[in-house]
Amino acid sequence: MDFFPSRTLAIYMAKMFIIRTLAVLALLVLVLQALDLLGESGKILAHPGNGEAELWTYVSLRAPQLIARFLPFSVLLGTIITLATLNQNSEVISMKAGGLSAHQILAPLIVASMGVAVLSFIFNETLVAPATARLTQWEKVDFGPIPAESNIRTNVWVKDGNDLINARTVIGRGNNVQLRDVTIYNRSANELNSLMHGDQARFTDKGWLLSDVTRFNVNSGTEEKTPELLIGDSIRPDQFTLSSVDADSLSIFALRGAIGELEQAGRPTMSLKAGWWHKISGPMSSILMPLLGAVAAFGLARSGQLFIRAVIGMALGFAYFVADNFALAMGNIGAYPALLAAWAPFMLFFLIGETVLIRTEE
């Protein structure tokens, strides 16, 4: 049960693993960011006034997403490269000849991957979530000037009886919500009676005060304008603010608050709960990678099966990511419970990795 019989050996292996993981991550992010920028640069520069500064702004917002998404892949490839190198140089044979078990050989890599998982979680909460929210806002205004306000939502639809209300932009939270570019479709049964459009609306105790109103009567074909009009006394502000909550754009604490608000309003929260749990299980996937890639460490290199073992390790790792994405998709549509959707792939592949390691090496 002494997983670190040699401090020098543990530091040597952990250092090799971290260096190779970071090198693979840097290469992946550099290539993917260049390809992504090539695809999006035309849209960014199409907006009048945009130039090189906006391209660098896009890179600063997109790069954290790429790092978060491909960090587990980098840990997997870093594990396989590290263990295959040790195997090729007969260092694994020397460790086993010195009395180390397979778990003792992998222990430094697993501990290092735990540190990677903690840093990944902190990185996701402090950089990735705000960058995702900001980039989403920027894309919705076609890469124009980024709105200075926070909590912006766009193209929100709310039903009030038979009437439909569309707000192109929703700003703020609670009773301070403001609607901009508002259109009201007044209907009776399945017929459209009139259309009303207002520049903006703000919530009051008696309803929503709509300003600069233009009303078109469908039956008579007439149009009239009104400076202000009070509408929607039964529409709550949270019907606009809670209509489009994105789990990726919120930190784990902000997402928990949004889930509580949705539950109080009687809204479904299955997909958001699955996303909340995945904010924890996602970074922890890095801990699995040394276990799934461990098959590349063992076996005789001169037998010619080292490449096959490396491929098997990559196949196990990529199978985990496929299962994880599938389970998360099932959780988003409510087919799986949120806890099961986030943690079932992790536990399944942990057991698979342990079974392979014990049956083949221990």
C-alpha positions as CSV (number, residue, x, y, z in Angstrom):
1,M,0.0,0.0,0.0
2,D,3.0,2.3,-0.1
3,F,2.3,4.0,-3.5
4,F,5.4,6.2,-3.4
5,P,8.3,4.1,-2.4
6,S,10.7,6.4,-4.2
7,R,10.3,10.2,-3.9
8,T,12.8,10.8,-6.7
9,L,11.1,8.4,-9.1
10,A,7.7,9.9,-8.3
11,I,8.9,13.4,-9.1
12,Y,10.6,12.2,-12.2
13,M,7.5,10.6,-13.6
14,A,5.1,13.4,-12.6
15,K,7.4,16.0,-14.2
16,M,7.5,14.0,-17.5
17,F,3.8,13.6,-17.5
18,I,3.1,17.4,-16.8
19,I,5.5,18.6,-19.4
20,R,4.2,16.3,-22.1
21,T,0.5,17.1,-21.2
22,L,1.2,20.9,-21.5
23,A,3.1,20.4,-24.8
24,V,0.2,18.5,-26.3
25,L,-2.3,21.0,-25.0
26,A,-0.4,23.9,-26.4
27,L,-0.1,22.3,-29.8
28,L,-3.8,21.4,-29.9
29,V,-5.0,24.8,-28.9
30,L,-2.6,26.6,-31.3
31,V,-3.8,24.5,-34.3
32,L,-7.5,24.6,-33.4
33,Q,-7.4,28.3,-32.6
34,A,-5.8,29.0,-35.9
35,L,-8.4,26.9,-37.8
36,D,-11.3,28.5,-35.8
37,L,-10.0,32.0,-36.4
38,L,-9.8,31.3,-40.1
39,G,-13.5,30.3,-40.1
40,E,-14.7,33.2,-38.0
41,S,-12.4,36.1,-39.2
42,G,-14.7,36.8,-42.2
43,K,-17.7,37.3,-39.9
44,I,-15.7,39.5,-37.4
45,L,-14.2,41.7,-40.1
46,A,-17.5,42.0,-41.9
47,H,-18.8,44.4,-39.3
48,P,-17.8,48.0,-40.0
49,G,-15.0,49.2,-37.8
50,N,-13.7,45.8,-36.8
51,G,-10.0,45.1,-37.4
52,E,-7.0,43.4,-35.8
53,A,-7.9,44.4,-32.3
54,E,-11.3,42.6,-32.6
55,L,-9.5,39.4,-33.9
56,W,-7.3,39.4,-30.8
57,T,-10.4,40.0,-28.7
58,Y,-12.0,36.9,-30.3
59,V,-8.9,34.8,-29.6
60,S,-8.9,35.9,-25.9
61,L,-12.5,34.8,-25.6
62,R,-12.3,31.6,-27.6
63,A,-8.9,30.2,-26.3
64,P,-10.2,29.5,-22.8
65,Q,-13.0,27.4,-24.3
66,L,-10.6,25.4,-26.3
67,I,-8.3,24.9,-23.4
68,A,-11.1,23.6,-21.2
69,R,-12.5,21.3,-23.9
70,F,-9.2,19.7,-24.9
71,L,-7.4,19.5,-21.6
72,P,-8.7,16.0,-20.8
73,F,-7.6,14.9,-24.3
74,S,-4.2,16.4,-23.7
75,V,-4.0,14.5,-20.4
76,L,-4.8,11.3,-22.2
77,L,-2.2,11.8,-24.9
78,G,0.3,13.0,-22.4
79,T,-0.2,9.9,-20.4
80,I,0.2,7.6,-23.4
81,I,3.4,9.4,-24.6
82,T,4.9,9.3,-21.1
83,L,4.2,5.7,-20.5
84,A,5.1,4.6,-24.0
85,T,8.5,6.4,-23.7
86,L,9.1,4.7,-20.3
87,N,8.2,1.4,-21.8
88,Q,10.4,1.9,-24.9
89,N,13.4,2.7,-22.7
90,S,12.8,-0.3,-20.5
91,E,12.3,1.9,-17.5
92,V,9.0,0.2,-16.7
93,I,10.8,-3.1,-16.7
94,S,13.4,-1.7,-14.2
95,M,10.6,-0.4,-11.9
96,K,8.8,-3.8,-11.9
97,A,12.2,-5.5,-11.3
98,G,12.6,-3.2,-8.3
99,G,9.4,-4.5,-6.8
100,L,6.9,-1.8,-7.9
101,S,3.4,-2.9,-8.8
102,A,1.4,-1.4,-11.7
103,H,-0.5,0.8,-9.3
104,Q,2.7,2.1,-7.8
105,I,4.0,3.0,-11.2
106,L,0.8,4.9,-12.1
107,A,0.5,6.6,-8.7
108,P,2.6,9.7,-9.5
109,L,0.6,10.3,-12.7
110,I,-2.7,10.0,-10.9
111,V,-1.7,12.4,-8.2
112,A,-0.4,14.9,-10.8
113,S,-3.7,14.5,-12.7
114,M,-5.6,15.3,-9.5
115,G,-3.7,18.6,-9.4
116,V,-4.6,19.2,-13.1
117,A,-8.3,18.5,-12.3
118,V,-8.3,21.1,-9.5
119,L,-6.6,23.7,-11.7
120,S,-9.1,22.9,-14.5
121,F,-12.1,23.4,-12.2
122,I,-10.7,26.8,-11.0
123,F,-9.9,27.8,-14.6
124,N,-13.4,26.9,-15.8
125,E,-15.0,28.9,-13.0
126,T,-12.9,32.0,-13.2
127,L,-12.1,32.3,-17.0
128,V,-14.1,29.9,-19.1
129,A,-17.6,30.8,-17.9
130,P,-17.2,34.6,-18.2
131,A,-15.5,34.2,-21.6
132,T,-18.3,32.0,-22.9
133,A,-21.0,34.4,-21.7
134,R,-19.1,37.4,-23.3
135,L,-18.5,35.6,-26.6
136,T,-22.1,34.5,-26.8
137,Q,-23.2,38.1,-26.3
138,W,-20.8,39.3,-29.0
139,E,-22.0,36.7,-31.5
140,K,-25.6,37.7,-31.0
141,V,-24.8,41.2,-32.1
142,D,-22.9,39.9,-35.2
143,F,-19.5,40.9,-33.7
144,G,-20.6,44.5,-33.3
145,P,-19.8,46.6,-30.2
146,I,-20.0,44.3,-27.2
147,P,-22.8,45.5,-24.9
148,A,-21.6,47.0,-21.7
149,E,-24.6,45.7,-19.7
150,S,-24.5,42.3,-18.0
151,N,-27.2,39.6,-17.9
152,I,-28.1,40.2,-21.5
153,R,-30.5,37.8,-23.3
154,T,-31.7,38.0,-26.8
155,N,-34.8,37.0,-28.8
156,V,-36.9,35.9,-25.8
157,W,-40.5,34.7,-26.3
158,V,-43.2,34.8,-23.6
159,K,-46.8,33.6,-23.8
160,D,-49.6,35.6,-22.0
161,G,-52.9,33.8,-22.5
162,N,-53.3,33.8,-26.3
163,D,-50.9,36.6,-26.8
164,L,-47.3,36.2,-27.7
165,I,-44.6,38.7,-26.6
166,N,-41.1,38.9,-28.2
167,A,-38.3,40.9,-26.8
168,R,-35.2,41.2,-29.0
169,T,-33.1,42.1,-26.0
170,V,-33.6,41.6,-22.2
171,I,-31.3,43.3,-19.8
172,G,-31.1,43.0,-16.0
173,R,-32.6,40.8,-13.3
174,G,-35.5,40.9,-10.9
175,N,-37.8,43.9,-11.0
176,N,-35.1,46.0,-12.8
177,V,-35.6,44.1,-16.1
178,Q,-35.7,46.1,-19.2
179,L,-37.0,45.0,-22.6
180,R,-35.9,46.4,-25.9
181,D,-37.4,46.1,-29.3
182,V,-40.6,44.5,-28.1
183,T,-43.3,43.1,-30.3
184,I,-46.8,41.9,-29.0
185,Y,-48.9,39.6,-31.1
186,N,-52.5,40.0,-29.9
187,R,-54.5,36.9,-30.8
188,S,-57.9,35.4,-30.1
189,A,-58.1,31.7,-30.5
190,N,-56.0,31.1,-33.7
191,E,-56.5,34.5,-35.3
192,L,-54.1,37.4,-35.2
193,N,-56.0,40.6,-34.2
194,S,-53.2,43.2,-33.9
195,L,-49.5,43.8,-33.7
196,M,-47.9,46.2,-31.3
197,H,-44.3,47.3,-31.3
198,G,-42.4,49.3,-28.7
199,D,-38.8,50.5,-28.5
200,Q,-38.5,49.5,-24.8
201,A,-40.5,48.3,-21.8
202,R,-39.8,48.5,-18.1
203,F,-41.6,46.7,-15.2
204,T,-43.8,48.6,-12.8
205,D,-46.2,47.5,-10.1
206,K,-49.1,47.7,-12.5
207,G,-47.5,45.9,-15.4
208,W,-45.1,46.7,-18.2
209,L,-44.8,50.3,-19.4
210,L,-44.2,50.2,-23.2
211,S,-42.8,53.3,-24.8
212,D,-43.0,54.6,-28.4
213,V,-45.8,52.2,-29.3
214,T,-46.9,51.5,-32.8
215,R,-50.1,49.5,-33.1
216,F,-51.4,47.9,-36.3
217,N,-54.9,46.5,-36.5
218,V,-55.1,43.5,-38.8
219,N,-58.9,43.7,-39.4
220,S,-59.1,47.3,-40.3
221,G,-55.6,47.7,-41.7
222,T,-55.1,50.9,-39.7
223,E,-52.0,52.0,-37.7
224,E,-51.9,54.3,-34.7
225,K,-49.0,55.5,-32.5
226,T,-49.0,56.1,-28.7
227,P,-46.2,57.5,-26.6
228,E,-46.8,55.0,-23.7
229,L,-49.0,52.0,-23.1
230,L,-49.4,49.7,-20.1
231,I,-49.5,46.0,-20.9
232,G,-49.0,42.6,-19.4
233,D,-50.1,43.0,-15.8
234,S,-49.9,39.2,-15.3
235,I,-46.4,38.8,-16.8
236,R,-43.7,38.3,-14.2
237,P,-40.1,39.6,-14.9
238,D,-38.7,36.1,-14.3
239,Q,-40.6,34.9,-17.4
240,F,-38.1,36.9,-19.5
241,T,-34.9,36.4,-17.4
242,L,-35.3,32.7,-16.8
243,S,-36.3,31.7,-20.3
244,S,-32.7,31.0,-21.6
245,V,-30.2,30.0,-18.9
246,D,-27.0,28.6,-20.3
247,A,-25.1,26.4,-17.9
248,D,-21.7,26.9,-19.8
249,S,-22.0,30.7,-19.3
250,L,-22.5,30.6,-15.6
251,S,-20.2,29.7,-12.7
252,I,-21.2,26.8,-10.5
253,F,-22.6,29.1,-7.8
254,A,-24.5,31.4,-10.2
255,L,-25.9,28.3,-11.9
256,R,-27.1,26.9,-8.6
257,G,-28.9,30.2,-8.0
258,A,-30.5,30.1,-11.4
259,I,-31.7,26.6,-10.9
260,G,-33.3,27.7,-7.6
261,E,-35.1,30.5,-9.3
262,L,-36.4,28.3,-12.1
263,E,-37.7,25.7,-9.6
264,Q,-39.6,28.4,-7.7
265,A,-41.1,29.5,-11.0
266,G,-42.1,25.9,-11.8
267,R,-39.8,25.6,-14.8
268,P,-38.0,22.4,-15.8
269,T,-34.3,22.2,-14.6
270,M,-33.2,18.7,-15.6
271,S,-30.7,19.9,-18.2
272,L,-29.3,22.6,-15.9
273,K,-28.9,20.1,-13.1
274,A,-27.0,17.8,-15.4
275,G,-24.8,20.7,-16.4
276,W,-24.2,21.6,-12.8
277,W,-23.0,18.2,-11.9
278,H,-20.9,18.1,-15.0
279,K,-19.0,21.1,-13.9
280,I,-17.5,18.9,-11.2
281,S,-17.3,15.5,-13.1
282,G,-15.9,17.2,-16.2
283,P,-12.6,18.4,-14.7
284,M,-12.3,15.1,-12.8
285,S,-12.1,13.2,-16.1
286,S,-8.4,14.1,-16.1
287,I,-8.0,11.7,-13.1
288,L,-9.2,8.8,-15.3
289,M,-6.8,9.3,-18.1
290,P,-3.7,7.8,-16.5
291,L,-5.7,4.7,-15.7
292,L,-7.2,4.4,-19.1
293,G,-3.9,5.0,-20.9
294,A,-2.0,2.7,-18.5
295,V,-2.1,-0.2,-21.0
296,A,0.6,1.5,-23.0
297,A,3.0,1.2,-20.1
298,F,3.2,-2.5,-19.8
299,G,4.2,-5.4,-22.1
300,L,7.5,-5.9,-23.8
301,A,8.4,-3.1,-26.2
302,R,10.5,-5.5,-28.3
303,S,7.5,-7.7,-28.9
304,G,6.2,-5.1,-31.4
305,Q,2.9,-4.6,-29.5
306,L,3.7,-1.1,-28.0
307,F,1.9,0.7,-30.8
308,I,-1.2,-1.6,-30.5
309,R,-1.2,-1.0,-26.7
310,A,-1.0,2.8,-27.3
311,V,-4.0,2.6,-29.7
312,I,-5.9,0.6,-27.1
313,G,-5.2,3.2,-24.5
314,M,-6.4,6.0,-26.9
315,A,-9.5,3.9,-27.8
316,L,-10.4,3.6,-24.1
317,G,-10.0,7.3,-23.5
318,F,-12.0,8.4,-26.5
319,A,-14.7,5.9,-25.7
320,Y,-15.0,7.6,-22.3
321,F,-15.5,11.0,-24.0
322,V,-18.2,9.5,-26.3
323,A,-20.0,8.0,-23.4
324,D,-19.7,11.2,-21.4
325,N,-21.2,13.3,-24.2
326,F,-24.0,10.8,-24.8
327,A,-24.9,10.6,-21.1
328,L,-24.9,14.4,-20.8
329,A,-27.2,14.7,-23.9
330,M,-29.6,12.1,-22.3
331,G,-29.5,14.2,-19.1
332,N,-30.3,17.4,-21.0
333,I,-33.5,15.9,-22.4
334,G,-34.5,14.3,-19.1
335,A,-34.0,10.7,-20.2
336,Y,-31.3,10.2,-17.5
337,P,-31.3,11.6,-13.9
338,A,-28.9,14.5,-13.6
339,L,-26.6,12.7,-11.2
340,L,-26.5,9.6,-13.3
341,A,-25.8,11.6,-16.5
342,A,-22.8,13.3,-15.0
343,W,-21.2,10.5,-13.0
344,A,-22.2,7.2,-14.6
345,P,-19.5,7.4,-17.4
346,F,-16.8,8.3,-14.9
347,M,-17.6,5.4,-12.6
348,L,-18.1,2.9,-15.5
349,F,-14.7,3.7,-17.1
350,F,-13.0,3.8,-13.7
351,L,-14.1,0.2,-13.2
352,I,-13.1,-0.7,-16.7
353,G,-9.6,0.8,-16.3
354,E,-9.1,-1.0,-12.9
355,T,-10.3,-4.3,-14.3
356,V,-7.9,-4.1,-17.3
357,L,-5.0,-3.1,-15.0
358,I,-5.7,-5.8,-12.4
359,R,-6.4,-8.6,-14.9
360,T,-3.3,-7.9,-17.1
361,E,-0.7,-6.6,-14.7
362,E,-1.5,-7.3,-11.0
